[in-house]
Amino acid sequence: RVMLFIAGPPTVGQGAIVPRSKKENIRSHTDLAKNQAPLFKGALDFYTGLSERAIANSIVVDVFACSLDQVGTLELKVLVSRSGGLVVLADKFD
């Protein structure tokens, strides 16, 4: 079992959903609906690949996300659900 504790969106690597520079806003629901979220497809493919590796190795992935902003749950959903894990969303780690 892998337990992932996150407090913000991924900003580095293949699973990033927003660039590190603060010049661009995080993608919105409207951006996703209009296919205008440039990092969405790559991140989704990355987490789908991770889910395949987790399943092959009998690993369950749980995500504990505590943030007042988005944390990339849409992209992470495939990894968590396919591995049999759970997602817990809250405002803070208390």
N, C-alpha and C positions, 0 to 999 in steps of 0.2 A: 504494500500500500504506500502510495506517495501522497503526502498532504502538502498542498501548495497554498501558502498564505500570501496574498497580494493586496496592495493598497493603492494601486494605480495601474494604468494601462502599460502593456509591454511597448517599449520604445526602441529596442535594439534587437537585431537578428531577424531571422525568417518569420518569427511569430509576432513581429511588431505590428501594432494597429495604428500608430501615430508616430511621426518622426520626432527625434529628440529636440529639434529646434522648436522654439515656441512661436515661430512665424506662422505655422499652420494650426488650425483648430482641429480638435478630435472629430472624427466622422460623426455625423448625426443620423437619425433615423431616415431623414429625407435623402441624405447622401446615399445611404444603403439602398433605399427604394429606387433611386434613379441610377444605380450602378456608378456612382461618382466617388466611391471610397477606394482610392487606388491601392491601399495595402490590404484590403479585405480578402481578396482571392488568394494571394500569397500566404497570408496568415492562416486562412482556412485550410489550404493544402498542407501547410506545415503541421497543424494540429491533427489533421486527418492521418497524416503519416505517423505522428507520434502515437495516435490511438491504435494503429495497426501494430506498432512495436509493443505497446503496453499489453494488448490482447495476446500477442504471441508469447509474451513472457509472464502471463497471468498477473499483471499489475493493475491495481485499481487506483485511479487518480481522483482525489477529492480536492475541491477548491474552496478556500475560505477567503472571500473578497470583502474587504472593509474599506469603503471609500464613499465620498459624497459625489464622486464623478464616475464616469464609465471605466470599466476595468477590462473590457474585451470578452465579456461573458459569451457573446454571440459566437465568437471564433473558438473559444475554449469548450463550448457546449459539446461538440462532437467528441472531443477527447474524454470528457467526463462521462457522458452518457454511454458511449460505446464500451468504456472500461468498467462500467457498473458503479461509478462513483457518485458523489453528490456535490452540489454547489450550495454554499451558505453565503448569503449576501447580508451585510449589516453596515451600520454607520461607523462603528469602531470596534476594536478588539478588546472588549471588556467582558 
